[in-house]
């Protein structure tokens, strides 16, 4: 089980709250972010469902996604964490392997926030999680690819997800079973 709140030198990561809806809406409608993801803007209902989905992970798995906030002023910067998408696509992993995701507002790009947040998440999971983790990244998203490699992910495949090609990365567990 992961801690529900993590802190770093500059950040506070915590479980999503119902009160995060407006800030999550802004993130999921940040056009440069959506362009990098290759996804359209999300409706209020879609973001609400995503928020509840994130909360449910904590109840069922003992881990999930965090909001990422500036430690000094509480400003919402993005989201990071582990989840199980239960995707309909044919993927080279079972639904028991968590997918790591990170999404930061465009005004945060290039400032090291995603790296700092992921570092906190992996500091927490590396001593407890006994299964691999995975992530999927668009081939042209060089910043996320570099971040994945920095944290030990290795590209194992390219696959079609919906109508777009993504690269599939796997990170081995850091503890023995």
trRosetta pair geometry for C-beta under 8 A, 3 or more apart (Angstrom, degrees):
i j d omega theta_ij theta_ji phi_ij phi_ji
1 62 3.7 -94 -107 -174 76 120
1 63 7.0 -171 -146 -52 41 76
1 128 7.6 -94 33 172 34 159
2 62 6.5 132 13 141 69 75
2 63 4.2 76 3 -107 122 90
2 64 7.8 -153 53 21 130 56
2 121 7.9 -4 -144 -147 145 69
2 124 5.1 64 -139 150 98 132
2 125 6.6 -25 -90 -74 115 79
2 128 7.6 -170 -75 63 67 146
3 6 5.8 120 83 -69 116 77
3 124 6.1 -118 23 -130 94 131
4 14 6.5 35 146 -151 75 72
4 15 4.9 -36 -164 -21 95 115
4 58 7.1 50 -109 -139 97 137
5 12 6.8 -16 -166 -173 99 91
5 13 6.8 156 -157 86 47 58
5 14 4.5 -3 -106 -102 83 90
5 15 7.5 -75 -64 -1 66 77
6 12 7.6 157 83 -160 49 45
6 13 4.3 -3 57 57 95 111
6 14 7.7 -169 25 -69 59 50
6 66 6.8 -53 29 -106 106 164
6 120 4.4 133 144 163 136 124
6 121 7.1 -167 29 -73 169 51
6 123 7.9 137 -153 66 133 109
6 124 6.2 -91 -93 -48 134 136
7 11 6.9 178 -152 93 49 58
7 12 5.4 -15 -105 -106 82 67
7 13 7.4 -160 -74 22 34 73
7 71 6.7 83 -152 -108 98 122
7 120 7.5 -172 76 -131 14 141
8 11 4.5 23 44 47 106 92
8 13 7.7 52 -9 -12 98 102
8 71 7.5 -135 68 -49 64 132
8 116 5.0 151 129 170 165 105
8 117 7.3 -121 -5 -84 144 43
8 119 7.1 86 -108 80 138 108
8 120 5.0 -105 -58 -65 110 125
9 71 7.6 -137 128 9 32 155
9 116 7.3 -95 43 -149 90 132
10 70 6.8 -46 165 -143 85 64
10 71 5.4 -163 176 11 30 115
10 72 7.7 -38 -152 -14 67 95
10 113 7.4 -101 100 -108 128 78
10 116 6.2 7 49 155 107 167
11 68 5.7 -27 -159 -164 128 88
11 69 6.6 131 -158 70 71 45
11 70 6.9 -60 -107 -111 59 28
11 71 5.6 -106 -69 -41 6 96
11 77 7.3 -83 -120 35 108 145
11 113 6.7 121 -74 -149 131 84
11 116 5.7 141 1 119 132 122
11 117 5.8 -91 134 -81 170 82
11 120 7.1 -127 82 -17 122 150
12 68 7.9 149 78 -157 45 43
12 69 4.8 -24 63 67 92 101
12 70 7.9 2 20 89 87 17
12 71 5.2 123 -28 -99 88 71
12 74 7.7 -22 42 -111 131 59
13 66 3.7 34 179 153 98 152
13 67 7.0 170 -149 76 54 44
13 68 5.6 -16 -99 -100 82 65
13 69 7.6 171 -83 21 33 75
13 80 6.8 -62 -127 60 129 107
13 81 8.0 152 -177 -69 125 98
13 117 5.9 123 -77 -143 126 92
13 120 5.8 163 7 101 140 144
13 121 7.3 -112 153 -64 172 84
14 17 7.8 3 118 -26 114 100
14 66 5.8 114 47 -152 16 94
14 67 5.9 -19 62 49 72 90
14 69 7.3 -12 17 10 100 119
15 54 7.7 161 -163 138 72 102
15 55 6.9 81 175 -112 109 68
15 58 5.8 10 -122 -63 131 154
15 64 6.8 54 -122 73 90 121
15 65 8.0 98 -134 86 54 54
15 66 6.5 -62 -75 -112 31 64
15 67 7.7 19 115 6 15 86
16 20 5.1 -109 -156 43 81 151
16 24 7.4 30 -136 -65 122 138
16 51 5.3 -158 157 -154 146 80
16 54 4.7 70 9 99 139 132
16 55 5.7 -100 72 -62 105 83
16 64 8.0 -86 9 125 98 127
16 65 6.6 25 -27 91 111 97
16 66 7.7 -176 -41 -144 68 24
16 67 5.8 111 -93 -37 64 100
16 79 7.9 7 -73 -121 109 116
17 20 5.1 118 58 -17 68 99
17 67 7.9 -56 12 -6 78 138
18 21 6.6 -9 174 -30 52 106
18 51 7.3 106 -114 144 43 137
20 23 5.4 -69 -164 53 65 108
20 24 5.3 66 139 -27 92 108
20 51 6.3 170 80 -130 104 126
20 67 5.6 -139 -127 -73 144 145
20 76 7.2 137 -145 -110 90 138
21 24 5.8 -62 -144 40 26 109
21 25 6.2 33 156 -26 64 104
21 44 7.6 45 174 -158 113 86
21 47 6.6 114 -156 119 73 112
21 48 6.2 13 -128 -93 116 77
21 51 6.1 -62 -93 -40 73 165
22 25 5.5 -49 -150 29 31 117
22 26 6.8 33 151 -20 62 100
23 26 5.7 -47 -153 30 36 113
23 27 6.8 37 149 -17 64 102
23 67 7.5 56 103 -144 133 133
23 76 3.9 93 -174 16 138 173
24 27 5.5 -52 -151 35 38 113
24 28 6.1 21 157 -6 70 110
24 47 5.1 153 118 -176 107 116
24 50 7.1 -171 166 88 137 117
24 51 5.8 166 44 -74 172 109
24 67 7.8 -95 -72 -103 94 109
24 76 7.9 -104 -55 -179 50 149
24 79 7.3 45 -119 -52 93 130
25 28 6.1 -67 -143 48 27 99
25 29 6.1 3 161 1 65 119
25 42 7.5 -135 -134 85 59 99
25 44 6.2 -4 -108 -107 126 69
25 47 5.0 165 -87 72 66 174
26 29 6.1 -76 -144 51 25 97
26 30 6.6 50 151 -54 64 93
26 76 7.6 113 62 90 124 132
26 105 7.5 0 123 -106 101 117
27 30 5.6 -33 -152 -7 33 118
27 33 6.8 -49 -177 81 65 171
27 76 7.3 -102 -48 139 115 117
27 78 6.3 133 -129 -120 135 55
27 79 6.8 112 145 -9 165 104
27 103 6.5 99 169 127 122 114
27 105 5.8 -95 -111 -78 82 81
28 33 8.0 -101 -111 100 25 132
28 34 7.6 77 -174 -77 46 104
28 41 6.9 107 137 -160 73 59
28 42 4.0 -28 148 32 126 126
28 46 7.5 -155 148 103 151 106
28 47 5.1 -176 44 -95 151 111
28 50 7.3 137 -76 42 154 160
29 34 7.3 -3 -141 -40 24 133
29 41 4.5 42 -120 -144 78 108
29 42 6.6 -115 -61 42 78 71
30 33 4.0 51 89 14 107 121
30 34 6.6 160 79 -16 55 87
30 105 5.5 -170 -97 -138 165 68
30 106 5.3 -174 166 -10 122 101
31 34 5.7 -56 -141 39 32 110
31 35 6.2 38 158 -25 66 103
31 41 7.7 -33 -88 -72 67 103
31 106 7.8 -20 65 -31 59 149
32 35 5.6 -50 -146 31 32 115
32 36 6.7 33 155 -18 63 102
32 106 3.9 78 67 -105 127 142
32 109 7.7 -93 126 -14 133 146
33 36 5.9 -57 -158 34 32 109
33 37 6.5 20 150 -9 66 110
33 103 6.4 76 -168 -170 125 95
33 104 7.5 -158 -109 80 119 42
33 105 6.8 -73 -55 -134 136 32
33 106 5.4 -126 -43 -53 85 88
34 37 5.6 -61 -146 45 35 108
34 38 7.9 -154 164 15 58 8
34 39 5.4 -106 -155 74 82 73
34 40 6.7 26 -174 -160 132 12
34 41 6.1 -49 -91 -73 163 56
35 38 7.4 30 -177 -72 30 41
36 138 7.0 -171 172 36 60 138
36 141 5.5 89 -172 -109 96 111
36 144 7.7 129 167 -17 123 126
37 103 7.6 8 -68 -116 129 114
37 138 7.3 175 -138 -24 24 129
38 138 5.9 134 -14 -89 124 141
38 164 5.4 83 136 -91 156 173
39 42 7.9 12 137 -54 117 90
42 46 4.2 -127 -169 91 97 127
42 47 5.0 118 120 -54 126 87
42 50 7.3 -10 -174 -10 158 140
43 46 4.6 99 52 5 77 102
43 47 7.1 -147 92 -2 41 85
44 47 6.0 -58 -148 40 30 107
44 48 6.2 34 152 -23 65 108
45 48 5.5 -52 -145 35 31 115
45 49 6.4 33 154 -20 64 104
46 49 5.7 -52 -149 35 31 112
46 50 6.4 33 150 -19 63 106
47 50 5.4 -51 -148 37 35 115
47 51 6.3 40 151 -23 66 102
48 51 5.7 -51 -149 32 31 113
48 52 6.6 26 154 -13 64 105
49 52 5.9 -57 -149 40 31 108
49 53 6.1 39 149 -25 65 108
50 53 5.3 -52 -146 35 31 119
50 54 6.5 35 154 -21 64 101
51 54 5.8 -51 -153 31 31 112
51 55 6.7 30 150 -17 63 104
52 55 5.5 -52 -149 36 36 113
52 56 6.3 41 151 -25 66 105
53 56 5.7 -53 -149 32 29 115
53 57 7.1 41 151 -29 59 95
53 83 7.6 48 141 -150 103 132
54 57 6.0 -45 -162 16 35 115
54 58 7.8 34 148 -17 59 96
54 64 5.5 119 -175 166 66 121
54 65 4.3 -67 -140 48 114 114
54 79 7.7 -89 -108 -158 151 133
54 81 7.4 91 -146 67 105 147
54 83 7.1 -64 -109 -94 66 126
55 58 6.1 -53 -170 25 42 111
55 59 7.2 33 143 -12 69 105
55 64 7.3 95 -107 156 12 168
56 59 5.6 -56 -155 37 45 111
56 60 6.0 20 158 -3 77 114
56 64 7.8 142 72 -108 43 142
57 60 6.2 -71 -140 49 28 97
57 61 5.2 -29 -176 31 72 117
57 63 6.6 -51 147 96 106 50
57 64 3.2 134 90 -102 120 107
57 65 6.8 85 45 1 147 75
57 81 7.9 134 95 136 154 131
57 82 7.5 175 172 97 144 73
57 83 5.6 -87 -90 -117 151 76
57 84 7.1 155 -115 19 105 84
58 61 7.2 -62 -102 56 14 76
58 62 7.0 40 -161 -126 49 15
58 63 7.0 -110 -105 111 57 4
58 64 4.5 -72 -53 -1 73 134
61 64 6.7 131 62 -61 113 79
61 82 7.7 -123 121 108 147 111
61 84 7.1 152 -62 -9 147 118
61 98 7.5 113 -177 -85 154 121
63 81 7.2 -180 160 -174 87 103
63 82 5.1 12 130 62 121 123
63 98 7.2 -24 91 -104 129 161
63 125 7.2 56 -125 -94 153 108
63 129 7.9 -2 -29 -82 164 115
64 81 5.5 19 132 156 42 144
64 82 6.6 -106 -119 70 14 71
64 83 6.4 50 -146 -86 64 79
65 79 5.4 18 174 179 122 107
65 80 6.8 165 -152 89 79 24
65 81 3.3 -179 -112 48 46 138
65 82 7.2 -161 -67 43 59 35
65 83 5.9 -6 -43 -54 102 113
65 101 7.1 -27 -103 66 115 106
66 79 6.8 166 83 -153 47 61
66 80 5.7 -17 57 66 95 74
66 81 5.0 140 4 -62 71 117
66 117 7.4 -161 79 -167 124 112
66 121 7.3 -154 12 -84 128 106
67 76 6.2 -55 -177 -133 118 93
67 78 7.7 162 -162 95 56 31
67 79 6.0 -42 -109 -98 47 74
68 76 7.6 95 76 -164 56 54
68 77 4.6 -68 106 70 98 101
68 78 4.6 -3 47 65 121 74
68 79 6.4 -158 0 -81 92 19
68 80 5.6 53 -50 5 121 105
68 104 7.0 -42 65 -105 144 88
68 113 6.5 116 150 166 141 111
68 117 4.8 -39 -110 -101 133 144
69 74 5.4 -14 177 -157 129 43
69 75 6.3 155 -157 73 75 37
69 76 5.8 -39 -100 -97 84 43
69 77 6.2 163 -107 6 25 92
70 73 5.1 5 97 50 124 81
70 74 6.4 -34 67 24 80 11
70 75 4.3 23 18 45 121 91
70 77 6.1 112 -43 -43 77 118
76 105 7.6 101 116 -34 77 130
77 104 5.9 -16 151 -146 86 91
77 105 5.9 -116 -165 17 47 106
77 108 5.0 96 -166 -84 99 149
77 113 5.5 -114 157 -180 145 154
78 102 7.0 46 139 -179 133 73
78 103 5.3 -167 -167 100 106 56
78 104 3.5 -71 -58 -108 156 52
78 105 5.7 -140 -67 -10 87 67
78 108 6.1 -110 -29 49 119 159
78 113 6.8 123 22 123 125 128
78 114 7.1 -27 78 -85 158 83
78 117 7.4 -126 78 -11 111 169
79 101 7.4 4 113 111 98 102
79 102 7.3 -176 96 -146 56 41
79 103 5.1 7 54 55 90 97
80 101 7.0 -163 -140 98 45 58
80 102 4.3 11 -111 -112 92 83
80 103 7.4 -173 -71 26 59 56
80 114 6.9 155 -85 -142 129 68
80 117 4.3 135 17 137 160 128
80 118 6.1 -124 -167 -70 141 65
80 121 6.0 -129 134 -39 113 141
81 100 7.4 -144 123 -143 23 63
81 101 6.7 -10 61 58 55 81
81 121 6.3 -166 -108 -118 49 138
82 98 4.0 19 -174 165 111 140
82 99 7.0 144 -154 70 61 38
82 100 5.7 -34 -95 -94 71 64
82 101 7.8 145 -101 17 24 75
82 121 7.3 156 -28 -176 92 127
82 125 7.1 105 -37 -85 143 149
82 133 6.7 -88 -117 -128 112 124
83 98 6.5 117 48 -158 18 90
83 99 5.8 -37 70 63 71 88
83 101 6.4 -20 24 11 112 120
84 95 5.7 70 -167 -176 117 82
84 96 7.9 -8 -114 -109 130 17
84 98 6.1 -77 -65 -111 75 64
84 99 6.9 129 -103 12 33 91
85 99 5.9 -6 -11 25 105 145
86 95 5.6 36 -99 -131 69 128
87 91 6.0 74 70 -25 125 135
87 161 7.4 -42 -171 -141 150 103
89 159 7.4 125 151 141 130 123
89 160 7.3 -153 -152 99 129 67
89 161 5.4 -86 -39 -124 174 65
89 162 7.2 -80 -68 -37 130 50
90 159 7.6 -137 89 -165 78 132
91 159 6.8 134 -117 111 63 167
91 168 7.4 159 -157 -114 90 140
92 156 6.9 -135 96 109 148 121
92 157 5.4 106 6 10 151 160
92 159 7.1 -168 -10 -54 101 146
92 168 6.1 106 40 138 115 164
93 97 4.5 -80 175 50 125 139
93 132 7.7 -120 -129 86 126 118
93 134 5.4 -132 -34 -22 165 156
93 168 8.0 -175 -17 -172 111 128
93 170 7.5 162 -79 -98 127 110
94 97 5.9 105 62 -3 68 96
96 131 6.5 -121 132 -144 94 164
97 131 5.6 -143 -110 148 70 121
97 132 5.5 -6 -140 77 121 83
97 133 6.7 168 176 -115 87 30
97 134 5.7 57 133 -4 121 109
98 129 7.6 -75 29 -147 129 137
98 131 7.3 114 9 88 83 117
98 133 5.3 -30 79 -121 86 88
98 134 7.7 173 96 29 41 72
99 133 7.1 133 -118 -173 19 79
99 134 5.4 -41 -109 77 70 84
99 135 6.1 118 -168 -97 77 49
99 136 7.2 -19 -152 -1 124 90
100 118 7.5 71 174 -131 129 104
100 121 7.5 136 -140 122 113 146
100 133 5.0 53 -29 160 108 129
100 134 7.2 177 14 78 81 30
100 135 4.8 -52 65 -70 86 108
100 171 7.4 11 2 19 139 134
101 135 6.8 156 -80 -127 51 99
102 114 4.8 101 156 -151 140 106
102 117 6.7 141 -131 88 118 123
102 118 6.0 -50 -71 -65 144 107
102 144 7.4 176 66 -125 105 101
102 147 7.3 -87 55 128 147 151
104 108 4.2 -103 163 84 117 131
104 109 6.4 152 94 -70 116 62
104 113 5.6 131 -128 87 146 120
104 114 5.0 -109 -26 -63 134 100
104 117 8.0 166 -77 17 113 144
105 108 4.9 93 64 0 78 106
105 109 8.0 -121 102 -26 48 77
106 109 5.7 -25 -159 -9 47 117
108 111 5.5 -97 -171 37 57 122
108 113 4.8 -49 -179 31 118 146
108 114 7.5 118 130 -35 117 85
109 143 6.9 -7 -157 -169 103 173
110 143 7.7 -84 -70 -122 66 139
112 115 5.0 -57 -159 46 66 116
112 116 5.6 69 142 -26 86 103
113 116 5.7 -58 -145 38 30 110
113 117 6.1 27 158 -17 67 109
114 117 5.8 -56 -144 40 29 110
114 118 6.1 27 158 -16 65 109
114 144 8.0 -72 147 -103 159 72
114 147 6.0 -30 117 -126 120 156
115 118 5.9 -55 -142 40 27 108
115 119 6.2 34 154 -25 62 107
115 147 6.0 -133 -83 -128 81 103
115 150 6.8 -24 -126 101 108 155
116 119 5.6 -52 -149 32 28 117
116 120 6.8 29 152 -18 61 102
117 120 5.8 -54 -156 32 34 111
117 121 6.6 32 149 -17 66 104
118 121 5.5 -52 -146 37 37 112
118 122 6.1 28 158 -12 70 107
118 147 6.7 123 12 175 161 112
118 151 5.8 -85 145 -72 129 151
119 122 6.1 -58 -142 43 27 103
119 123 6.2 35 155 -26 63 106
119 151 7.7 -142 -81 -99 59 111
120 123 5.6 -50 -145 31 29 115
120 124 6.7 27 154 -16 61 106
121 124 5.9 -64 -160 37 31 110
121 125 6.2 7 155 -4 70 113
122 125 5.7 -60 -130 48 37 99
122 126 5.3 48 168 -40 73 106
122 151 6.0 -166 -52 -155 158 118
122 174 7.9 89 -176 -12 94 145
123 126 6.4 -37 -128 19 19 114
124 127 7.7 -88 176 32 25 94
124 128 7.5 -32 152 23 61 118
125 128 6.1 -92 -151 56 42 89
125 129 4.2 5 -178 -6 95 127
125 133 7.6 47 136 -47 153 140
125 174 7.9 108 113 29 75 115
126 129 7.1 -32 -84 37 19 96
126 174 3.9 -9 -157 58 87 148
126 175 6.9 134 163 -32 51 91
127 174 7.4 -40 -62 93 35 113
127 175 6.1 85 -157 -64 28 130
128 175 6.7 74 -40 6 6 154
129 133 7.1 23 142 -49 149 107
129 173 5.8 -143 113 -130 79 102
129 174 7.6 58 66 33 87 84
129 175 7.0 135 66 28 44 112
130 173 5.3 55 -160 -164 28 163
130 175 5.7 -71 -92 84 73 101
130 176 7.4 6 -133 129 101 20
130 177 4.8 103 -176 -101 128 70
131 173 5.8 115 59 -63 9 126
132 170 5.3 1 172 -172 137 100
132 171 6.1 155 -164 77 80 49
132 172 5.6 -46 -106 -114 94 35
132 173 5.9 -101 -74 -34 44 78
133 153 7.9 -75 91 -95 91 99
133 170 7.5 154 83 -156 41 54
133 171 4.8 -10 60 56 89 107
133 173 7.8 110 -13 -80 78 65
134 153 7.9 105 -141 -136 39 113
134 168 6.6 -13 -171 -172 118 86
134 169 6.3 152 -160 84 64 56
134 170 5.1 -26 -101 -100 84 64
134 171 7.2 -171 -81 16 33 75
135 148 5.7 -142 68 -114 137 122
135 153 6.0 -41 33 -123 111 157
135 169 5.0 -12 60 61 82 109
135 171 7.8 35 -1 -12 98 108
136 159 7.9 -70 -128 54 120 104
136 161 6.5 71 172 -36 155 158
136 166 4.3 39 177 145 106 139
136 167 6.9 159 -155 76 59 43
136 168 5.6 -21 -102 -100 82 61
136 169 7.3 -179 -84 19 31 80
137 141 5.2 -125 -180 68 96 122
137 144 4.8 -173 -133 112 125 120
137 145 5.5 164 125 -75 153 72
137 148 6.2 -118 -29 -25 147 147
137 166 6.4 142 64 -168 24 92
137 167 5.3 -27 66 60 81 96
137 169 6.6 22 6 -8 109 121
138 141 4.4 91 63 -12 91 110
138 144 7.7 75 39 55 76 135
138 164 7.1 -29 -114 152 97 130
138 165 8.0 96 -140 90 63 63
138 166 5.9 -60 -85 -114 45 78
138 167 7.6 63 161 13 6 86
139 158 7.3 19 -74 -125 114 121
139 165 6.4 7 -19 105 120 105
139 166 7.4 -160 -32 -134 72 32
139 167 5.6 108 -84 -30 69 109
141 144 4.4 2 136 33 117 113
141 145 6.1 140 95 -23 71 90
142 145 5.5 -56 -143 38 33 114
142 146 6.2 34 159 -20 67 105
143 146 6.0 -56 -151 35 28 109
143 147 6.5 27 151 -18 62 108
144 147 5.4 -53 -146 37 36 114
144 148 6.3 41 154 -23 67 102
145 148 5.8 -52 -150 33 30 112
145 149 6.5 27 154 -15 64 106
145 167 7.3 37 -106 64 107 144
146 149 5.9 -56 -148 39 31 109
146 150 6.3 40 151 -27 64 105
147 150 5.5 -49 -148 30 32 118
147 151 6.7 12 159 -3 64 107
148 151 6.3 -73 -155 46 28 97
148 153 3.9 -56 173 55 91 137
148 169 5.0 31 174 128 140 175
148 171 8.0 -136 -169 -57 81 111
149 152 7.8 84 -173 -44 31 10
149 153 6.2 -83 -76 63 34 80
149 154 7.8 73 -114 -91 71 46
151 171 6.7 -27 121 -108 91 145
152 171 5.0 86 101 -138 93 101
152 172 7.2 -88 151 37 120 77
153 169 3.8 44 166 159 120 126
153 170 6.6 148 -151 70 76 20
153 171 4.6 -58 -88 -62 67 95
154 169 6.3 156 73 -154 25 80
154 170 6.1 -29 59 61 80 73
154 171 7.5 136 8 -86 70 49
155 158 7.9 13 -177 -58 113 75
155 167 5.3 -35 -132 174 114 118
155 168 7.0 106 -153 75 64 48
155 169 5.3 -47 -88 -93 50 79
156 168 5.7 -59 62 101 85 96
156 169 6.8 132 6 -123 83 27
156 170 5.1 18 -15 4 135 111
157 167 7.5 160 90 -159 45 55
157 168 4.2 -3 65 49 91 121
158 165 5.7 16 173 -177 106 107
158 166 7.1 178 -153 89 65 33
158 167 5.3 -36 -100 -102 77 63
158 168 6.9 -171 -89 7 22 84
159 165 7.1 164 86 -147 24 65
159 166 6.3 -23 64 61 73 78
159 168 5.7 34 7 -32 112 122
160 163 7.5 -11 -172 -132 100 19
160 164 7.3 154 -151 81 62 25
160 165 5.9 -42 -94 -93 59 62
160 166 8.0 121 -124 18 15 75
161 164 6.1 -29 67 71 78 76
161 165 7.7 111 19 -133 77 16
161 166 4.9 -3 12 10 126 122
173 176 7.9 143 107 -86 116 22
173 177 7.8 81 80 -58 153 79
